[in-house]
Structures are given as C-alpha cells and as structure tokens.
Amino acid sequence: MQDKRKGEIIKINGNMVVARTSSFVIQNEVAYIIHGQERLKAEVIRVRMNNAEMQVFENTAGLKVGDGVEFTDELLSVELGPGLLGQIFDGLENPLPLLAKECGFFLKRGIYIDALRNEDEWDFSPLAKPGEIVLAGAKLGFVPEKAFKHYIMVPFNLKGSLEVISVVSTGKYNFKQPIAQLKDSLGKIDEVFLKQRWPVKIPIQAYTEKLKPTEPLVTKMRLLDSLFPVARGGTYCIPGPFGAGKTVLQQLTSRHAEVDIVIIAACGERAGEVVETLKTFPDIIDPRTNKPLIDRTVIICNTSSMPVAARESSVYTAVTIAEYYRQMGLSVLLLADSTSRWAQAMREMSGRLEEIPGEEAFPSYLESRIASFYERAGVVKLRDGTTGSVTIGGAVSPAGGNFEEPVTQATLKVVGAFHGLSRERSDSRRYPAIDPLLSWSKYKSFIDEKQEEKGHYILRRSNEVFQMMKVIGEEGTSLKDYIDYLKGEFFDYVYLQQNAFDSVDEATSQERQVYVFNFIYEILESDFNLADKEKALHFFQQLRQLMRTWNSSQWKTDEFERLEEEISLLLEEKREEPKKNA
Amino acid sequence: MHKVYTNIIQIAGDVITVEAEAIGYMEIAEVTARRGISLAQVIRIDGKKVSLQVFAGSRGISTGDRVRFLGHSMRVSSGDDLLGRIFNGSGIPLDRGPALSNNLIDIGGPAVNPVKRIIPNKMIRTGIPMIDVFNSLVESQKLPVFSIAGEPYNELLARIAVQAEVDIIILGGMGLKYDDYLFFRDILKEQGAISRCVFFIHTAADPVVECLLVPDISLAVAENFALAGKRVLVLLTDMTNFSDALKEISITMEQVPSNRGYPGDLYSQLASRYEKAVDFDNAGSITILSATTMPGDDVTHPVPDNTGYITEGQFYLKGGVIEPFGSLSRLKQQVNGKTRSDHRAIMDTMIQLFSDYRSVLEKQSMGFQMSLWDKKLLKYGKLFEEKMMSLKVNIPLEQALDLGWQIMSDCFSPEETGIKRSIIEEYWPKS
C-alpha cells in the first residue's frame, strides 16, 4: 500500500482550516486532522497552490498550526446496505444511539462509528446466476429488511458490462463476507459485499432513463392533494415564517404520505423536534404495512447546535440514502427541514473562504447548489424495467418571513410545487396554514380538473369580495357577492382546514377526497334560496358545523352516511334548481 | 511552562494580533497591560499570526505588552461554591468574595446527543395566568420574551424566576443597565432566592467582548448542575445585546456581514446557546428564558427573527402585558392535557372570545353600531384584561381556571361560549 498523503495545518479560522502539503490534493476528498489522539474529519473545498482549504466537521478548538493532516483519496461517502431503516444518523452517517452508548450525553468530537455494523448477519437469497452479464445497479440477490426485500446490487461505481463469476447460495452473511464475484471486460475480478460506499455529492445514475413525474403522491392532506398536489418523483417547497407550522406539516407528511420509505433530514433545526419523531414513531402503526412507522423511516439529524459543516453534508447524505432505496424500485420521500439552514451553512463557509458574496452574503453558487440538490429527485426507469422514485420536499425558513430572499427565490425556480405558509393564516388558526392564493403546483391532481379549477376560483372570488367589504362594509355588498364570499369561507373551513389533533380528520384518503370534493363542488355550483345576508350566514354556519362533524366521522361508516343524509336534506331545503345538469 | 510573547503586531477594535507559535485555536491568554491584566481568547490563527479578542477591551494596550498563553480554552469554576455569588463575564467575582478555581469546566462544550434527550413533560408554574393557562412554560423549554426597550421584561423574568419551582437560578446579564443589575440582585435577595442563584453580569459599561462570554459561561455552569440532577433555570437578558456584540467583533474581524451588519452565522451562534436547554434522560434539566428587545418593535429584525426560528415559542410583552396574539409556547400541548380537564377548553375559548372582542373594538372605533353580542364582548374583554392579563395578577393555575369560568359566566350564557357540553356541566358556575 502506498503511503498516505500528508500535510500540516498553517491557518485556522473557525471551522475552516488550511493545510500545506507537498503532494497532490483531490478536490472534495476527505482528510483527517491529527490532533494528539484525536482524528477530526474534514473535507477539502478549495485548493490554492500547495494549500488545501478544508471545512472541518467538528469543533476546531485547540487545533494548532503544525498539526498533521492525512488525505484519504476518498470523496465524502456513506455506507449503503441493509440496516439503514429505522436508524438515526448524524450528518456524516454516524449512528447516534451508538455514539450515545460510547460517549454518553454529549457528542464527542472525533468519534466515528460505522453506519452498518460489520458483525450483523443477514439472510441472503441469490437472484443472479454465474455467467449472466450485468450492469451497475443490477440485482444480485436480496435480504429481508423490515417489510422490504432489500436488493443487493452490483456496486454503482463499477463500469461497463460485468460477468457474474459466482454468487453465494442462500444463507446468513455479514458485511465482511463477499456474496458475489464479478469480472469486468478487462478481466479484473471485483468482489461484492452486502454493503457498498457512494460519494454523497454525486447522484446515483444506475438507471435507463428519468421519467416525467405524473402520478400523484398522496399525502392525505386535502389542501395539498386536491389543490396543490405533489407528484411521485417531484419536488416541492414549504417556505414560511417561524411559528406558521412548517415542521408540523412535515411531521404529518412523514406520518401519512403513501410512500414506501421516508427519509427525514433534520438540518439545523431544533433537537426537540427530532426527539419527538424519534420517541413517537416506534409506537405509531403504519396502516399500509401494519408495522411501526419507524420501520420505514431513516432520520438524518444535524440539529442547529451540531457542527455546521456536517449540516451542509447532511442533506447530501439523506438524498444519497433516498437514491439507494429508489434503486430497489421503491418510492422514497425525502423531507428536508430546513434547506435555509443548509444554505446558511454554505454562507458561513463561503465567508470564511473570503469569497465575493452575493445577495445577503450568500455565495454566488447558491442557486446552482439548490438546483442540483432538487434535481436529484425524480422517477426513474431501472434497468430491470421497474420504476423507483425520490420525491423531495424542502422546508424553507425565509428571514423575516419574506419570500423575496435568495434561498426562497432560488428554490422556487426549481421546484414543481410551492406551498407558501402565511402568518395571517396561522394567526387565525387556519391549519394547515398554506396560503391558497399564493401557492401553486405544476403537477396534476387526482381531482377532476374542472372541479379543481372551481375550487381555486371560489377562493379567489371570496377574497375579492372580502377585500371589497373592508372598504364598503357589509351593508354595501350585494347578496350575490356576499354568498360568494361565504362559499369561499365555507370551502376553506370544511375542506382546506384540517384538524391535526382529530384522529380521523388528520388524514383523508384519496377516495374520500374525491368523494367529498365532488360533494362540495355541487354546493359551490348551486344557487340557494336565501332571503338576506343574515339568513345566508346562518345557513352556511349550519352547513359548516355539519360538514366539520362529517369530516371527523370514519369513512363509509353508518355515522358517515347518516351525516351525509342530514347535510343533503339541509341543502335540498334551500337549493334552487341547479345551474347545470347533474 | 506557559509561553510568553511580546510582539503584538496589530491592534484593531478589541482584537490584537501577536506573533506566536504552537498556539491552540480558542486558547486563552493573559494580556498584561499598564491598566492591568485581562484575559483574551484566540479567534484566528494564520501561520504565526495569532488574533485574540481581549475581554477587557484593547484600550491602553501597547504593542510591547506581554501576552502569556495559558494552554487551555476558557474555563469556569463550577459547583455549589458558586451559589449566591456574583461574577463578571470572565468569571471574576464582583461581590468581594474570593476568586474560585476549583472544579474547572470548559465553557462552550459540545452539543447534547439528541437521543439522550427526553420529550419534555413537566410544567413550570409561574402564577401568571397568561403563561400558566394560555401558554404554559415547560421544563427544558427555551423561550424568549420579545419586547421593545422600556417594557418591564426584566421584572417579568425576575418574577418568573422567584416563583418557578426550580433548584437553581442562573442569571446571565448582557449589556445590563447597572440599576437593572441591582434590581435583580435586590429582588432575589428580598425573596430569599439568592442562595440558589448564580449571577454572571456584564453591564452596559463593561467591555463588549466580555458580553460574548456571558451565555456560554452561564450555560456551562447550568449544564454542570443539570448533570448532577438539578433543575436549572437560566435567565439571559438581553440577547439582542449579545448579538450586537457578535456583530461588532465580526466586523472588526473583517467578516462579510449578511443582514443589517450581523454576521452570517448569527443563527448558528444563537442556536448553539439556546439549544443548551435540555431535559436529560436520567438527570436534571436546563430551561432558558431570555429577553430579546426588538429594535423598533420589528419582529422581522434579524435578532428576533433568527431567535423565533430557534426557540420553542415566545412571549410578546407589549404595553406592560403579555399579548395573547403572537405569544406562543410550542410545548404547551405536552403538559396542558394533564392539568385539569377544562384547561384546554378555557385556553381556546377565552382567546377566541378575546379575539372577537378586539375586532369589536375596531368596529367601535370606526363608529359602527354595537349589537347586543358586541356589548357582551366588550364587557368580557374589559374583565379579561383586568383580571387575567394584568401582570399584577398572581394566582395558581387552578384558581386562574376558576376565574376564567367566573368571567365567562358573568358575560355569556353557556351556549354562547361554544364549549363542549360535558365540560360546561362539570365546571359552569351555578348561581
């Protein structure tokens, strides 16, 4: 083995350290700083002459000029293999529970633990046969992981056609035992293990083609699914001021979304929120699989007080794990909370590098970094004909709640749906506080297009009348306008708003959404026989009350049908002949 | 042996640069100047050039002064000896008591591993209905009081500190007016709480660098107590001064500012302090209450804005009362379901009615006619402001809930409140 390339520290500024070396240096390679007994992980982010400028993933207190640096030849990588599900990692894929076992209450710097434990054994069943010709990403066999078949694939970094020389037979294997041998076109033999490594900042591309995201991803949140849908393999962002409910929204999505696997990247946010997910998910049963939610979840957690550089890498670690499971033909949802903290981590580093700042001191490459991150989402057709997807939903925390700031703007350019939270809505306790007049989506909803358009229309119309009423008062508004206003408010109240504390109302299935939306559409299209404003208000209040009770009744139970009948009766009483032919 | 250097090559702001070798990043040094000895901390190393921020300020330092490196980062003495004592931001006694040097601990230590935290579940009772009933404070919560200068935020903090059932109170004062410091000292003495208090005080007249140390030193001491199983309450006032000190130093260091001159890492800087609030699995806890003054009552100013994203809610202090709108305790749901069965109903209903009252006030001021319902709301609003909102009110939670029923029954019939029938039957006052 060749001697390790070495260097020594010449400059320290916060988490930016400069090392001088006489050998070559690879951009973005990992290096370790040797400080006494400690080895601190760092990443080369700029090279100038013989100086390698590195961001250190740890607190740099105590480091000295002259401390040694060892370069590793490897870009910042993560381990991929069975055993990731249900785990909680830091931004560098160190398992936090094991760190706690080793170091106690605090995160000690310089302690790195393998994400996947070498001694764990997995039941392997082969799929490939000797003599077969395979490409990177081809399935050689599988092991059971929680509720999934976890495919063991040809390492993504192998190039060209490979011939399967041998595959082990069914049985228990650990991560150190090779399970297959492959020969490349030059005759070189590669051994395949249950786990492989992949550099986080490079997308995994072992697929035939990227498809257009069209199939709706059901989150069971009515406002999203019906009016501002997200597609499987699509991207969306949730910007909002503090206290508007970004995190609650993300938590609800992580619980109810109809996907196979959820990756939660808690990036620079409160530790308390991660703790809640961590402690409650093992006890919540996922109705799709009848297994605890935690079994389909991976948490990457680099909370606000953990080192900043690792925050930058945490979103990449998360998306790499998401891509890995996508390669097995699964549908994966990545929730990043919050991408603004990730952008700020870049800003901090850029400042230390003394780069010329862009707007609000964010680096000039902010937009391209954000774009290339969201571009890692997508539906892909795998080489065996199946499809897998990664959907990315990023929370954004704009300074002062102002969407004009650089991170929000850069994000809006590249995402397929925008769910803007507003302070006004959250102050008036209208949850989820997504502003329907502000938000948009480029994806198609499962709601009939004409009906969906009507929904948008009535919200806009209602707001127009409301603005007008502020000036001319209720007295000056015509009854027709007033009823439009009430219809919009009614639609908002009984359909868009959802009670996260009600066990039925918190999640609405696709079937129910289509049914109820159709029901409401009929109401919005109808003319009612209402004598004056007071009667109109009373009628809609009554309707609202009933519909809310209806919302918290179980789908298709006797109670559900009884309430539906009651509502229909009330409607019949006041309805004038319908405008359209039913 | 400690290394001594005398070649100071640059003095800019409160940062000096000295040529030295083999110095650790963040290491502490003693600078001996004509005015006396001050501590300083390494904040940048570039080859032989070592930049230090001088806690006592650079005024009077000459290029020929001695800099003696101590070989360790900033430390503070910890443990029971500190109780009842008053120190400055560098840990030097201000109370004529002896200097302490036992049980030294590093300040600004590493973050807590999230898996060693537990979900907070213990309410801290304060005797203030606007907090206990409407936005309960929870042990291990981090919560700032947002207010404009001139509001009685220090009085509020002191009151909560005195009444809260905690083992230890630590006061970190940053840019404190001298009379505010005396106010804290006197009130805690009067209430007999001083023997479980530790003060770290930086007054407005003290050098700015020392201000930066106050949160770290307070929280390091708090952490030490919490690990020993104590329930600690840390009061930090005022975090806007801390942020301004950060701004000053980063500009001196020629860092590119991001927003209104504040450094780009303001969020991380604030978060690394606030995130020290914790409920340890099998040990004590740290609760942080801070004051954040909002320049110009502007909540989008970088300091309150970044703070809001970090903390678990905020209390808005406005016009001498805790404003029900905008105030939020994110953790209240963890505790208010376990107090009394009417707690959540009272909380929701009274605020809704109060919000209706506010819109009636608006209507009234525009000269519209008042309906019967409007008049009821006006009566309700007045009573609510007088008996619930005033900070003079000091009653336990249960009494406050009873009072809530009393106020509502004075103004409304049970149906008008919209409260669930079962709760009305149990609690509605019978007259």
Interface residues (C-beta under 8 A of the other chain):
Chain A: I10 K11 I12 N13 N59 T60 A61 G62 L63 K64 V65 G66 I88 L96 P97 L99 A100 C103 G104 F105 F106 L107 K108 R109 P241 F242 G243 G268 R270 A271 G272 V274 V275 E276 L278 K279 C301 T303 S304 S305 M306 V308 R341 Q344 R347 E348 G351 E354 P357 E360 A361 F362 S397 A399 G400 G401 N402 D427
Chain B: E21 A22 I23 G24 Y25 M26 E27 R44 I45 D46 G47 K48 S73 G108 G109 P110 A111 V112 N113 P114 V115 K116 R117 I118 I119 P120 L227 Q255 V256 P257 S258 N259 P263 G264 D265 Y267 S268 A271 S272 E275 K276 V278 F280 A283 T300 H301 P302 D305 N306 G308 Y309 I310 E312 G313 F325 G326 L328 R330 L331
